[in-house]
């Protein structure tokens, strides 16, 4: 397993989450794989409901991965990856009960593992399918 970055910029993660909260009208979770560690950034309401949101994503993952994302969401994930210097990024936006999930280039094929790891880190139960 890769080592976690000694210079992971937590303030950059907080800034990206704040920008997402302004851009999207909803609860924000931002997952970043940093070596062997999972970093989680969240808006206030997203952080309060993080377990519920992550569980909802896992239970509907196939459906969420098939969603067509708008240009703004895709561009936001690209910029977030650049700002965080990490392409293993997963943006989750929950607006009025509906969830959107967008992944950075390095997270393709790893979404389920990232969601499981984040849920486990929060003390939730892991789901394997």
Secondary structure as GFF3:
##gff-version 3
##sequence-region A 1 129
A	DSSP	alpha_helix	10	23	.	.	.	ID=ss1
A	DSSP	beta_strand	27	34	.	.	.	ID=ss2
A	DSSP	beta_strand	37	42	.	.	.	ID=ss3
A	DSSP	alpha_helix	44	48	.	.	.	ID=ss4
A	DSSP	alpha_helix	50	59	.	.	.	ID=ss5
A	DSSP	alpha_helix	61	65	.	.	.	ID=ss6
A	DSSP	alpha_helix	71	84	.	.	.	ID=ss7
A	DSSP	beta_strand	89	95	.	.	.	ID=ss8
A	DSSP	beta_strand	98	103	.	.	.	ID=ss9
A	DSSP	three_ten_helix	105	107	.	.	.	ID=ss10
A	DSSP	alpha_helix	111	121	.	.	.	ID=ss11
###
